[in-house]
Amino acid sequence: MEENERIKSQIEKLGDKYKDSGQDLSSYLDGLLYQRYLTYWDYIHLDTLLSLQVPRTHFPDEEIFIMYHQITELYFKLILHEQKQLVDDKSQKLEFFIEKVRRINSYYTALVSSFGIMIKGMEREQFLQYRMALLPASGFQSAQYRMIEIYATGMEYLVHHTKRDSFSSENTIEELYENIYWKKGATDVTTGEKTLTLKQFEYRYTPRLMRIARQLEETNIYKKYLDLPKIHKENENLIKALKAMDLNANVNWPLMHMGSAHRYLSKEGSSIEATGGTNWKEYLPPSFQKVIFFPEIYSKQELNDWGKQWVDHMFNPEK
């Protein structure tokens, strides 16, 4: 009897749900009768997913290279998924803020730890040959990663460190974007001019990135943090989570790229150019860029030493 009452109640709720849709509940129930059962492979589009790896050469390890970057982009999408919820939140509840940043850090942790696949999981000689078929494409062209940065902090903190003191939130988005730090990393290593890699990226994504930057001017994660009540801003768990996010995004992740670049692109006395001609030795080290999403939460000494010990270890491992 109780089961019949429960079913009756559910049917009434379904009737309420669908009454404004233009169709009655009976029509939806007919659809449910004809609908086939859902399968795992249909739900995640497994066949499509497994067909998206299309190597351009015959080298077996190129497929590893493709899949790893596709997995990376999915993790970037997960990070953005949490960031969007955080900037859209109107409640400014401390628990919500901490939980979203914690999730972001969990995705970064998976990304950083998985980079061992890139560092140790491919044959160097294969990589140096099939990479030539990928020119001028480069991981530099990941628009999602640029979105992650814009969601995280104000554009003035993404200006190249050599010019950062000359800019502030008073500058226009256009001025700040023109001087953003990563553009320096995609200049030709010999001429100093924009590489084709950067030109392609700007043509495709600049309007979109500019639109996002304008939308987030007052709601990026750092701004949301600064707008918290003082007692929340000083919360130890929140500070710890934000510092971890900063380190993950701006130290740990770039340094894993450094490890990969050293393995595949370094040779005695010189370095091989990255795909697209990006200047990886100048672009990747955190202490060279000093990109910090949440500067207010650090001491002056911490800001000055940003990424230094990690890069010293990378270039001078015997110390």
Backbone bond lengths (Angstrom), bond angles and torsions (degrees), N, CA, C in turn:
res aa  C-N    CA-C-N  psi(-1)  N-CA   C-N-CA  omega(-1)  CA-C   N-CA-C  phi
1 M - - - 1.467 - - 1.535 110.93 -
2 E 1.344 115.77 -44.19 1.459 120.11 -179.99 1.521 110.45 -62.30
3 E 1.357 116.38 -38.24 1.456 121.08 179.25 1.530 110.53 -63.44
4 N 1.337 117.71 -41.88 1.467 121.62 178.53 1.522 111.38 -62.37
5 E 1.331 116.18 -40.41 1.472 120.44 178.43 1.521 111.01 -65.45
6 R 1.330 115.51 -38.28 1.475 119.39 179.98 1.528 110.33 -65.79
7 I 1.329 116.69 -43.73 1.463 121.06 178.85 1.525 110.68 -63.42
8 K 1.337 116.48 -41.78 1.464 121.16 178.46 1.530 110.68 -60.41
9 S 1.324 114.99 -43.32 1.470 119.91 179.32 1.524 110.93 -63.10
10 Q 1.325 116.62 -41.33 1.460 120.54 179.75 1.527 110.90 -65.37
11 I 1.326 117.17 -40.10 1.466 120.67 178.93 1.528 110.54 -63.69
12 E 1.327 116.85 -40.21 1.465 120.51 177.76 1.526 111.13 -63.01
13 K 1.328 116.11 -40.50 1.475 120.33 178.97 1.532 110.75 -65.82
14 L 1.350 115.71 -39.79 1.459 119.15 177.48 1.523 110.23 -64.27
15 G 1.346 117.44 -38.99 1.454 121.39 177.14 1.517 111.24 -59.51
16 D 1.352 116.48 -43.57 1.470 121.02 177.57 1.525 111.14 -63.12
17 K 1.332 115.78 -39.60 1.463 120.04 -177.37 1.525 111.45 -63.67
18 Y 1.326 116.99 -41.88 1.455 120.76 -171.42 1.529 114.33 -97.02
19 K 1.319 118.96 -3.30 1.468 119.95 -173.25 1.525 113.30 -64.94
20 D 1.349 117.50 -26.00 1.465 119.99 -178.92 1.528 112.72 -95.53
21 S 1.324 117.70 6.39 1.470 120.36 -174.86 1.523 113.32 -87.87
22 G 1.317 117.09 -9.30 1.461 119.56 -177.67 1.510 113.11 95.52
23 Q 1.335 116.76 -6.22 1.461 122.27 176.67 1.523 108.22 -129.01
24 D 1.355 115.19 148.12 1.460 116.82 179.18 1.528 110.59 -84.16
25 L 1.320 116.19 168.42 1.457 122.00 -177.80 1.526 111.33 -58.93
26 S 1.315 117.55 -36.11 1.465 121.19 -178.29 1.525 111.22 -58.27
27 S 1.343 116.44 -39.03 1.472 120.33 179.77 1.521 110.46 -64.04
28 Y 1.321 116.46 -41.81 1.459 119.79 178.44 1.526 111.35 -66.87
29 L 1.323 117.68 -36.67 1.460 120.86 178.08 1.519 110.71 -66.83
30 D 1.344 117.70 -36.35 1.464 120.75 174.38 1.532 110.16 -59.89
31 G 1.330 114.80 -44.33 1.465 119.23 178.52 1.518 111.77 -60.19
32 L 1.320 116.09 -38.58 1.456 120.96 179.42 1.532 110.69 -65.37
33 L 1.320 116.57 -36.65 1.468 120.51 178.68 1.532 111.56 -64.40
34 Y 1.335 116.42 -38.59 1.463 120.66 -175.62 1.534 112.79 -85.36
35 Q 1.304 115.74 -17.62 1.470 119.55 -175.86 1.522 110.33 -69.11
36 R 1.348 116.49 136.05 1.455 119.12 178.88 1.530 110.60 -79.70
37 Y 1.314 115.78 162.20 1.457 120.57 179.54 1.530 110.20 -66.59
38 L 1.305 115.32 144.38 1.461 120.97 177.72 1.517 110.08 -79.34
39 T 1.330 116.62 139.33 1.465 121.37 175.80 1.522 109.55 -115.37
40 Y 1.309 116.03 159.75 1.465 122.41 178.74 1.522 110.46 -58.03
41 W 1.357 116.57 -47.53 1.461 119.89 -174.59 1.522 112.45 -67.70
42 D 1.331 116.48 -30.87 1.466 118.58 176.14 1.529 111.11 -74.23
43 Y 1.320 115.71 -40.44 1.466 120.17 -175.22 1.524 112.11 -62.31
44 I 1.345 117.10 -42.56 1.476 119.13 -178.92 1.530 112.08 -98.97
45 H 1.359 116.30 8.73 1.466 120.92 -179.95 1.532 110.51 52.73
46 L 1.321 114.97 52.11 1.462 120.85 -171.94 1.520 112.43 -61.51
47 D 1.320 117.61 -44.80 1.470 119.45 -178.08 1.527 111.16 -62.10
48 T 1.330 115.49 -40.96 1.471 119.06 177.15 1.522 110.47 -64.24
49 L 1.322 116.26 -45.83 1.461 121.34 -178.80 1.526 111.64 -57.08
50 L 1.323 116.67 -44.41 1.465 121.28 -176.91 1.524 112.83 -77.55
51 S 1.326 116.85 -6.28 1.468 120.04 178.58 1.532 112.24 -98.56
52 L 1.326 116.61 1.67 1.468 120.24 -172.99 1.530 113.83 -87.47
53 Q 1.324 117.62 0.06 1.455 120.82 178.88 1.527 108.68 -97.57
54 V 1.320 116.16 107.21 1.470 121.17 -175.40 1.526 108.92 -126.42
55 P 1.327 117.79 87.68 1.472 120.86 -179.44 1.525 111.77 -61.73
56 R 1.326 115.32 151.93 1.468 121.23 178.89 1.527 111.62 -99.58
57 T 1.345 116.31 -7.14 1.466 120.25 178.42 1.524 108.96 -132.04
58 H 1.339 116.43 179.65 1.458 121.12 179.80 1.522 112.98 -92.25
59 F 1.347 118.65 0.95 1.466 121.06 -176.94 1.530 109.95 -73.49
60 P 1.334 118.42 124.65 1.473 121.07 -176.55 1.526 114.32 -57.48
61 D 1.341 117.16 -36.09 1.466 119.73 -175.07 1.522 113.41 -71.88
62 E 1.321 117.41 -12.78 1.472 118.17 177.14 1.522 110.92 -63.47
63 E 1.332 116.68 -32.67 1.463 119.60 179.45 1.530 110.68 -65.51
64 I 1.330 117.41 -35.25 1.471 121.06 174.76 1.522 109.36 -62.25
65 F 1.312 115.75 -45.27 1.465 122.43 -179.24 1.528 110.84 -58.59
66 I 1.329 116.50 -45.04 1.470 121.04 179.95 1.524 110.72 -64.22
67 M 1.334 116.49 -50.33 1.465 120.36 -175.94 1.517 111.76 -63.15
68 Y 1.333 116.47 -39.44 1.459 117.99 -179.66 1.523 110.20 -62.33
69 H 1.317 117.69 -42.93 1.465 119.60 -179.63 1.522 111.85 -68.56
70 Q 1.317 117.31 -33.97 1.462 119.48 175.63 1.528 110.94 -65.92
71 I 1.334 116.31 -42.30 1.472 120.30 176.55 1.526 110.03 -61.25
72 T 1.327 116.84 -41.97 1.463 121.57 178.62 1.519 111.29 -58.74
73 E 1.327 117.00 -44.50 1.458 120.36 179.97 1.528 111.67 -64.84
74 L 1.335 117.57 -32.40 1.466 120.03 176.65 1.527 110.38 -67.94
75 Y 1.333 116.94 -38.70 1.466 119.63 175.13 1.527 111.06 -65.40
76 F 1.334 116.74 -38.68 1.464 119.64 175.28 1.529 110.20 -59.41
77 K 1.329 115.85 -40.17 1.466 119.50 179.57 1.528 110.74 -64.54
78 L 1.335 117.08 -37.77 1.465 120.84 176.26 1.528 111.19 -63.68
79 I 1.333 116.61 -42.01 1.471 120.57 177.56 1.531 109.89 -60.88
80 L 1.320 116.34 -46.98 1.470 120.18 178.62 1.521 111.48 -62.62
81 H 1.319 116.76 -35.47 1.462 121.67 178.44 1.526 110.67 -57.89
82 E 1.334 116.56 -42.67 1.472 121.01 178.36 1.524 111.37 -74.40
83 Q 1.319 117.39 -39.59 1.461 120.84 180.00 1.526 111.35 -62.11
84 K 1.329 116.12 -41.62 1.466 119.75 -179.52 1.526 111.11 -62.63
85 Q 1.315 117.02 -40.53 1.462 120.05 177.87 1.525 110.76 -64.24
86 L 1.312 115.55 -38.22 1.463 120.00 -178.24 1.524 111.84 -67.49
87 V 1.323 117.28 -45.01 1.474 119.00 -178.21 1.528 111.50 -74.13
88 D 1.337 117.30 -24.13 1.470 120.10 178.99 1.527 112.79 -83.55
89 D 1.326 116.44 -14.96 1.467 120.62 -176.54 1.527 111.00 -67.99
90 K 1.322 116.20 131.23 1.472 120.93 179.72 1.534 111.88 -100.60
91 S 1.320 117.26 -11.46 1.463 119.88 -173.33 1.523 113.41 -77.05
92 Q 1.354 116.58 -28.95 1.464 121.46 -175.56 1.538 111.50 55.02
93 K 1.327 116.90 34.71 1.458 120.31 177.26 1.519 109.69 -75.79
94 L 1.314 115.85 133.30 1.460 121.02 -175.99 1.523 111.50 -60.50
95 E 1.321 118.00 -44.14 1.460 121.71 -176.96 1.532 110.86 -61.40
96 F 1.326 115.92 -40.69 1.464 120.81 179.50 1.527 110.04 -64.30
97 F 1.319 116.29 -44.82 1.467 123.02 -179.57 1.531 109.47 -58.55
98 I 1.315 116.54 -50.59 1.468 121.05 -177.88 1.526 111.23 -62.67
99 E 1.329 116.35 -42.64 1.471 120.38 -177.46 1.522 111.37 -63.73
100 K 1.332 117.24 -41.12 1.459 119.95 -179.98 1.531 110.96 -66.19
101 V 1.322 116.88 -42.41 1.465 119.96 178.80 1.529 109.96 -66.80
102 R 1.326 117.13 -36.71 1.468 120.53 177.73 1.526 110.51 -61.10
103 R 1.323 116.12 -43.64 1.468 119.50 178.86 1.524 111.12 -63.23
104 I 1.333 116.06 -43.26 1.466 120.45 177.71 1.520 109.94 -56.36
105 N 1.327 116.49 -44.22 1.461 120.56 -179.79 1.523 112.01 -65.47
106 S 1.315 116.92 -34.16 1.465 119.03 178.51 1.525 110.97 -65.54
107 Y 1.336 117.04 -35.64 1.460 120.04 177.65 1.533 110.49 -70.21
108 Y 1.328 116.57 -40.65 1.464 119.36 176.57 1.524 111.08 -62.24
109 T 1.330 116.94 -40.90 1.453 120.40 179.89 1.526 110.88 -59.30
110 A 1.332 115.75 -43.09 1.463 119.97 177.63 1.527 110.93 -64.30
111 L 1.329 117.21 -40.99 1.462 121.34 178.95 1.523 111.60 -62.08
112 V 1.333 115.82 -48.34 1.467 120.82 -176.81 1.527 110.62 -63.91
113 S 1.335 116.33 -46.02 1.466 119.29 -177.46 1.521 111.52 -67.77
114 S 1.334 117.28 -31.14 1.465 120.17 -177.53 1.520 112.79 -77.96
115 F 1.325 117.52 -10.67 1.464 119.08 -176.87 1.522 111.73 -67.63
116 G 1.341 116.48 -13.21 1.456 119.49 174.13 1.518 112.03 -57.67
117 I 1.330 116.66 -26.30 1.470 121.18 176.19 1.521 109.91 -60.65
118 M 1.322 115.45 -41.43 1.459 119.89 179.86 1.525 111.47 -74.16
119 I 1.317 117.37 -37.44 1.457 120.81 -174.95 1.526 111.97 -75.73
120 K 1.333 116.68 -40.01 1.462 119.89 -174.65 1.522 114.06 -117.06
121 G 1.332 117.12 -6.25 1.457 119.29 -169.30 1.507 116.40 -96.38
122 M 1.353 118.42 5.39 1.462 120.03 179.60 1.525 109.43 -133.36
123 E 1.325 116.08 152.68 1.457 120.53 175.08 1.525 109.59 -78.03
124 R 1.326 116.18 128.43 1.455 120.94 -176.29 1.525 111.80 -58.14
125 E 1.326 117.36 -42.77 1.460 120.00 -177.14 1.524 111.52 -65.60
126 Q 1.342 116.32 -37.29 1.471 118.72 176.02 1.521 110.26 -62.95
127 F 1.343 115.82 -46.79 1.464 120.28 -177.83 1.525 111.10 -58.38
128 L 1.343 116.99 -46.24 1.456 120.69 -176.24 1.526 112.03 -65.10
129 Q 1.333 116.88 -20.43 1.465 119.40 177.48 1.526 112.14 -91.14
130 Y 1.337 117.94 -49.21 1.468 116.46 -176.29 1.518 112.78 -73.09
131 R 1.344 117.71 -21.41 1.466 119.26 178.38 1.525 111.90 -61.05
132 M 1.329 116.70 -27.65 1.457 119.67 -178.71 1.535 111.69 -68.76
133 A 1.342 115.97 -20.53 1.467 119.41 177.52 1.521 111.78 -83.36
134 L 1.337 117.37 -5.66 1.461 121.27 -175.97 1.527 113.28 -99.79
135 L 1.332 117.07 -7.85 1.462 120.69 -176.35 1.530 111.11 -59.48
136 P 1.355 119.63 142.59 1.463 127.71 -2.54 1.537 113.25 -95.55
137 A 1.335 117.00 21.44 1.474 119.63 -179.10 1.521 110.11 -62.65
138 S 1.336 115.58 147.72 1.461 120.82 -177.82 1.526 109.39 -155.32
139 G 1.340 115.88 148.86 1.461 120.16 173.68 1.520 111.66 -59.27
140 F 1.315 116.56 -19.78 1.464 121.88 173.68 1.525 110.73 -53.51
141 Q 1.331 116.88 -28.33 1.464 121.87 -174.77 1.528 113.35 -84.13
142 S 1.321 117.95 17.49 1.464 120.44 177.07 1.522 110.05 -75.43
143 A 1.321 116.75 103.43 1.466 120.89 -179.62 1.523 111.20 -67.75
144 Q 1.327 117.03 -33.23 1.462 119.53 -179.04 1.522 111.08 -61.60
145 Y 1.333 116.40 -37.39 1.471 118.13 -179.84 1.524 110.29 -66.48
146 R 1.316 117.94 -38.24 1.475 120.86 176.70 1.525 110.26 -65.22
147 M 1.324 116.76 -35.83 1.471 120.02 176.83 1.526 110.46 -65.73
148 I 1.315 117.06 -40.94 1.466 121.25 177.73 1.526 110.16 -55.92
149 E 1.329 116.84 -43.86 1.464 121.02 179.78 1.528 111.03 -64.61
150 I 1.324 116.60 -43.19 1.467 120.56 -177.88 1.522 111.02 -68.58
151 Y 1.330 117.18 -35.44 1.458 120.36 175.29 1.527 111.34 -66.88
152 A 1.321 116.88 -31.03 1.458 120.66 -172.96 1.521 113.76 -76.88
153 T 1.337 117.92 -38.43 1.465 119.05 -169.44 1.519 111.57 -150.68
154 G 1.340 115.57 172.09 1.454 121.03 178.00 1.515 111.47 -69.60
155 M 1.317 116.93 148.13 1.463 121.52 -177.72 1.525 112.18 -59.97
156 E 1.326 116.67 -28.80 1.466 118.93 -179.19 1.525 112.41 -63.56
157 Y 1.340 117.14 -23.44 1.463 120.89 179.26 1.527 111.95 -87.19
158 L 1.339 116.26 -3.21 1.461 120.75 177.96 1.530 111.74 -105.95
159 V 1.332 116.39 -0.55 1.461 120.46 174.25 1.529 108.47 -64.74
160 H 1.323 116.71 146.17 1.466 120.23 179.70 1.521 109.99 -55.36
161 H 1.336 115.81 138.33 1.470 119.85 -170.42 1.527 113.28 -60.57
162 T 1.341 118.15 -24.80 1.465 120.30 179.53 1.524 112.11 -71.45
163 K 1.346 116.52 -16.22 1.467 120.68 -178.67 1.525 112.56 -119.27
164 R 1.332 116.27 -2.80 1.471 119.97 -169.00 1.530 112.31 -60.62
165 D 1.314 117.76 -35.59 1.466 120.60 -178.56 1.527 112.43 -66.02
166 S 1.327 116.40 -18.26 1.468 120.39 -177.79 1.527 112.60 -91.94
167 F 1.339 116.51 -1.06 1.455 120.40 -176.45 1.522 111.15 -124.94
168 S 1.325 115.72 156.76 1.461 121.26 177.55 1.523 108.39 -153.41
169 S 1.314 116.21 -176.56 1.465 120.45 178.25 1.526 111.46 -67.28
170 E 1.330 117.08 -11.10 1.464 120.69 177.42 1.523 111.96 -74.20
171 N 1.337 116.71 -20.89 1.460 119.56 177.99 1.529 110.56 -72.96
172 T 1.308 115.63 156.90 1.457 119.61 178.53 1.527 110.00 -72.55
173 I 1.318 115.92 158.42 1.456 121.08 176.26 1.526 110.25 -58.48
174 E 1.334 116.17 -38.75 1.461 120.63 179.88 1.528 111.00 -61.27
175 E 1.334 117.13 -44.73 1.472 120.68 179.40 1.516 111.61 -64.01
176 L 1.321 116.45 -42.59 1.459 121.08 -179.14 1.528 110.70 -66.70
177 Y 1.320 115.97 -43.27 1.465 119.86 -178.70 1.524 111.23 -64.40
178 E 1.307 116.85 -38.03 1.460 120.79 -178.78 1.532 110.98 -62.80
179 N 1.325 116.94 -26.45 1.468 121.06 -176.94 1.529 112.73 -109.51
180 I 1.317 116.92 19.19 1.462 121.21 -178.05 1.533 109.91 -64.09
181 Y 1.311 116.30 146.34 1.462 121.63 -167.76 1.528 113.99 -61.57
182 W 1.331 117.93 -38.32 1.459 118.82 -170.84 1.530 113.71 -72.16
183 K 1.321 117.59 -14.72 1.464 118.43 177.44 1.530 111.29 -65.32
184 K 1.350 115.74 -30.32 1.461 120.28 177.77 1.524 110.88 -64.10
185 G 1.328 116.34 -28.12 1.455 120.31 -177.75 1.507 113.67 -79.68
186 A 1.316 117.61 -6.39 1.468 120.75 -179.45 1.521 110.49 -121.92
187 T 1.315 114.02 40.22 1.457 119.24 172.07 1.523 107.59 -105.40
188 D 1.303 115.74 147.03 1.456 120.30 -178.58 1.525 109.74 -59.45
189 V 1.327 116.91 132.23 1.464 120.74 -173.69 1.522 112.55 -68.06
190 T 1.318 118.23 -16.69 1.463 119.77 -179.96 1.529 112.91 -105.14
191 T 1.345 117.70 -39.07 1.470 120.26 -175.66 1.520 113.58 -97.89
192 G 1.324 117.74 -20.65 1.460 120.66 -176.81 1.523 113.13 78.97
193 E 1.334 117.94 3.47 1.462 121.81 179.66 1.527 110.54 -88.85
194 K 1.343 115.67 160.95 1.453 120.24 177.37 1.524 110.47 -58.79
195 T 1.324 116.10 133.85 1.455 120.11 176.01 1.524 109.81 -76.65
196 L 1.335 115.01 163.56 1.457 119.65 174.82 1.526 109.53 -60.94
197 T 1.319 116.51 -34.81 1.466 121.54 177.45 1.522 110.99 -54.18
198 L 1.330 116.96 -47.56 1.460 121.76 -179.95 1.523 110.93 -70.66
199 K 1.324 117.60 -41.19 1.463 120.58 -179.99 1.533 111.03 -60.69
200 Q 1.329 116.63 -43.39 1.474 120.52 177.57 1.525 110.75 -60.66
201 F 1.336 114.55 -45.49 1.464 120.48 -177.59 1.523 110.98 -62.71
202 E 1.328 116.58 -47.05 1.466 120.65 -179.14 1.525 111.40 -62.07
203 Y 1.321 116.19 -41.58 1.475 119.79 -178.64 1.530 110.45 -62.21
204 R 1.339 116.48 -41.09 1.459 119.55 -175.53 1.523 113.20 -80.68
205 Y 1.342 118.02 -38.72 1.457 119.92 -165.87 1.533 116.41 -115.69
206 T 1.325 118.88 -13.83 1.466 118.72 -176.66 1.530 112.95 -54.98
207 P 1.338 120.63 -48.41 1.479 119.13 179.85 1.532 112.41 -57.55
208 R 1.317 116.28 -41.14 1.464 120.09 -178.96 1.523 111.62 -67.60
209 L 1.331 116.91 -44.39 1.469 120.33 -179.65 1.521 111.40 -65.82
210 M 1.320 116.70 -38.13 1.465 120.79 178.15 1.525 110.42 -64.77
211 R 1.322 116.73 -41.29 1.470 120.63 179.41 1.533 110.38 -62.96
212 I 1.333 116.46 -43.40 1.463 120.43 178.90 1.525 110.27 -63.92
213 A 1.329 116.75 -42.89 1.463 120.85 -179.66 1.527 111.44 -60.69
214 R 1.327 117.26 -39.88 1.471 120.67 178.40 1.530 110.30 -66.52
215 Q 1.321 116.35 -42.40 1.467 120.61 -179.25 1.530 111.88 -62.99
216 L 1.329 116.07 -31.64 1.471 120.77 -172.82 1.522 113.75 -99.95
217 E 1.317 116.70 5.83 1.461 120.00 -176.35 1.530 112.35 -52.21
218 E 1.331 116.70 -39.91 1.464 120.64 -178.06 1.525 112.85 -108.89
219 T 1.325 117.20 3.53 1.470 118.54 -174.83 1.520 114.13 -132.76
220 N 1.352 118.42 9.59 1.457 118.12 176.55 1.537 109.67 -62.11
221 I 1.308 117.25 166.76 1.466 120.48 -172.48 1.528 111.78 -61.25
222 Y 1.324 117.55 -40.39 1.465 119.74 179.31 1.521 110.74 -63.84
223 K 1.330 116.54 -41.91 1.461 120.05 178.56 1.531 110.37 -64.31
224 K 1.329 116.47 -39.16 1.469 120.16 177.52 1.522 110.03 -62.13
225 Y 1.320 115.91 -39.28 1.472 119.74 177.71 1.531 110.65 -64.28
226 L 1.324 116.98 -46.59 1.467 120.47 -178.23 1.524 111.96 -62.92
227 D 1.325 116.81 -26.26 1.464 121.37 -179.29 1.533 113.26 -86.41
228 L 1.318 117.37 -3.01 1.462 120.43 178.10 1.525 110.66 -68.66
229 P 1.324 118.35 153.77 1.463 120.15 171.83 1.535 110.32 -58.25
230 K 1.310 116.65 149.06 1.477 121.72 -175.33 1.523 112.25 -53.03
231 I 1.320 116.97 -41.32 1.459 120.11 -177.67 1.532 111.59 -64.50
232 H 1.344 116.88 -31.64 1.460 120.72 177.43 1.528 111.07 -77.53
233 K 1.336 116.44 -38.29 1.461 120.30 -179.96 1.524 111.84 -61.59
234 E 1.320 115.76 -27.70 1.468 120.06 -178.53 1.529 112.70 -93.86
235 N 1.324 116.89 4.95 1.458 119.97 -178.82 1.531 110.29 -63.67
236 E 1.305 115.89 127.87 1.462 121.74 -174.56 1.533 112.13 -61.84
237 N 1.319 117.31 -41.19 1.463 120.58 -178.70 1.523 111.94 -67.53
238 L 1.328 116.28 -37.03 1.466 119.73 178.86 1.529 110.13 -68.68
239 I 1.321 116.82 -45.87 1.471 120.74 178.81 1.520 110.32 -58.31
240 K 1.321 115.99 -45.04 1.466 121.23 -179.85 1.533 110.83 -61.12
241 A 1.335 116.77 -43.21 1.465 121.25 -179.33 1.532 111.50 -66.11
242 L 1.344 116.98 -41.97 1.461 120.66 179.78 1.527 111.43 -67.31
243 K 1.326 116.99 -39.30 1.466 119.93 176.85 1.524 110.82 -63.95
244 A 1.316 116.41 -39.86 1.465 120.17 177.85 1.524 110.55 -63.45
245 M 1.327 116.54 -39.99 1.469 120.67 178.46 1.524 110.58 -63.81
246 D 1.321 116.88 -43.43 1.460 121.40 178.05 1.532 110.92 -60.75
247 L 1.313 116.59 -46.48 1.468 120.77 -179.65 1.523 111.30 -65.70
248 N 1.318 116.10 -40.96 1.460 119.16 -179.96 1.523 111.61 -63.20
249 A 1.334 115.69 -46.69 1.466 120.23 -175.25 1.524 112.62 -75.82
250 N 1.329 116.71 -38.12 1.463 120.11 -167.97 1.516 115.71 -112.69
251 V 1.327 117.00 -1.91 1.463 120.68 175.26 1.530 110.21 -128.68
252 N 1.332 116.91 -62.40 1.461 120.00 -173.61 1.528 113.35 -63.27
253 W 1.329 116.02 -46.51 1.464 119.51 -178.29 1.530 112.00 -65.65
254 P 1.349 120.06 -48.99 1.475 119.05 176.51 1.522 112.72 -60.40
255 L 1.337 117.69 -35.21 1.460 119.53 -177.49 1.520 112.13 -71.95
256 M 1.317 118.52 -29.79 1.455 119.70 173.02 1.531 109.80 -65.31
257 H 1.331 116.90 -36.21 1.460 120.13 173.99 1.526 110.60 -64.42
258 M 1.339 115.84 -38.82 1.459 119.60 177.65 1.522 110.44 -59.85
259 G 1.332 116.09 -43.12 1.462 119.75 179.39 1.515 111.51 -60.88
260 S 1.326 116.43 -42.12 1.457 120.95 178.68 1.527 110.95 -66.67
261 A 1.341 116.28 -44.04 1.463 120.12 -179.55 1.518 111.08 -62.70
262 H 1.349 116.80 -40.75 1.463 119.81 178.82 1.522 110.99 -63.19
263 R 1.312 116.03 -39.81 1.472 118.90 -178.67 1.513 111.78 -66.87
264 Y 1.325 117.24 -43.01 1.461 120.20 -171.36 1.532 114.18 -98.21
265 L 1.346 117.63 -25.68 1.460 119.62 -171.08 1.521 114.35 -113.66
266 S 1.328 118.51 -7.93 1.455 120.19 179.81 1.523 110.48 -93.17
267 K 1.310 114.02 142.37 1.456 119.83 171.65 1.517 107.42 -144.12
268 E 1.313 117.08 164.40 1.470 120.24 -173.07 1.515 111.63 -54.76
269 G 1.336 114.13 124.85 1.458 121.22 174.09 1.509 115.91 80.44
270 S 1.356 118.30 -8.52 1.466 119.32 -179.17 1.523 109.53 -161.32
271 S 1.344 115.30 179.34 1.452 120.89 178.61 1.515 109.79 -130.73
272 I 1.319 115.72 147.26 1.455 121.54 175.30 1.520 108.21 -83.12
273 E 1.323 117.07 141.68 1.460 119.92 178.30 1.521 110.55 -64.62
274 A 1.345 115.47 145.25 1.458 120.11 173.15 1.522 109.31 -73.28
275 T 1.360 116.51 162.34 1.458 118.88 176.91 1.522 109.05 -60.24
276 G 1.331 114.86 137.98 1.457 119.74 -177.81 1.520 112.95 85.01
277 G 1.351 116.84 -0.10 1.461 120.27 179.39 1.508 114.26 72.46
278 T 1.349 118.16 16.83 1.457 120.24 179.90 1.519 109.84 -67.85
279 N 1.307 115.52 140.89 1.455 122.10 -175.28 1.525 109.17 -87.23
280 W 1.327 117.27 79.84 1.460 121.72 -168.68 1.520 113.35 -65.13
281 K 1.331 119.16 -31.74 1.475 120.17 -179.07 1.521 111.84 -70.24
282 E 1.324 116.82 -26.34 1.463 120.45 177.39 1.523 111.40 -91.88
283 Y 1.317 116.31 -26.16 1.468 121.31 -171.36 1.526 113.51 -89.03
284 L 1.331 117.86 -40.07 1.459 120.26 -170.59 1.527 116.19 -80.70
285 P 1.344 120.54 -39.11 1.477 118.12 -173.58 1.525 113.24 -60.78
286 P 1.338 118.00 126.53 1.469 121.53 -178.58 1.521 113.74 -59.53
287 S 1.356 117.22 -35.60 1.464 118.47 -177.76 1.524 111.33 -72.28
288 F 1.343 117.29 -17.78 1.460 120.17 176.35 1.522 110.09 -80.14
289 Q 1.321 117.74 -36.71 1.459 121.96 -175.86 1.522 113.37 -90.34
290 K 1.335 115.88 -36.90 1.471 121.73 -177.34 1.533 111.95 50.77
291 V 1.315 116.11 44.77 1.460 120.42 174.26 1.524 107.64 -81.40
292 I 1.317 116.51 120.90 1.463 122.56 -177.94 1.519 107.25 -134.60
293 F 1.323 116.57 119.79 1.454 121.05 -175.86 1.527 113.28 -70.00
294 F 1.347 116.21 -39.08 1.468 120.91 -169.67 1.539 110.63 -126.11
295 P 1.331 118.23 67.24 1.469 121.13 -171.52 1.527 115.41 -59.34
296 E 1.326 117.94 -27.92 1.468 119.23 -175.47 1.526 113.43 -66.09
297 I 1.323 117.95 -21.47 1.467 119.49 -173.93 1.531 112.48 -87.52
298 Y 1.344 117.69 3.30 1.461 121.02 -178.02 1.528 111.80 -114.07
299 S 1.329 115.14 155.17 1.459 120.61 172.74 1.533 108.80 -77.13
300 K 1.319 116.79 165.60 1.457 121.52 178.79 1.530 110.94 -61.00
301 Q 1.333 115.86 -38.51 1.460 120.21 179.39 1.523 111.53 -65.42
302 E 1.323 116.05 -41.90 1.473 120.25 178.03 1.523 111.13 -61.90
303 L 1.314 116.82 -39.71 1.462 120.83 178.72 1.524 111.23 -65.68
304 N 1.332 116.44 -41.60 1.462 120.82 -179.70 1.521 112.48 -66.19
305 D 1.336 116.14 -34.86 1.473 121.02 -175.67 1.521 113.07 -95.12
306 W 1.321 116.49 13.59 1.468 120.27 -172.60 1.539 112.50 -53.68
307 G 1.316 116.47 116.25 1.461 122.56 175.45 1.505 115.68 73.54
308 K 1.330 117.33 -1.09 1.469 120.54 -171.73 1.524 112.72 -64.07
309 Q 1.323 117.47 -48.03 1.453 119.22 -175.67 1.538 111.34 -65.06
310 W 1.347 115.55 -32.67 1.459 118.91 179.21 1.527 110.75 -68.63
311 V 1.331 116.72 -43.09 1.458 120.32 -178.21 1.529 110.55 -71.66
312 D 1.345 117.46 -36.76 1.462 120.32 175.44 1.524 110.23 -58.09
313 H 1.328 114.71 -41.42 1.468 119.48 179.29 1.526 110.76 -67.10
314 M 1.322 116.56 -36.82 1.464 120.78 -178.07 1.516 110.79 -67.12
315 F 1.345 116.68 -43.88 1.461 120.41 -176.43 1.515 112.94 -88.40
316 N 1.345 117.14 -24.45 1.466 121.45 -178.68 1.523 109.92 -131.58
317 P 1.330 119.24 64.74 1.456 122.66 -173.25 1.511 113.65 -63.31
318 E 1.367 116.91 -19.19 1.476 118.07 -179.28 1.510 112.51 -77.42
319 K 1.366 118.44 -13.80 1.467 120.87 -178.47 1.513 111.32 -73.94
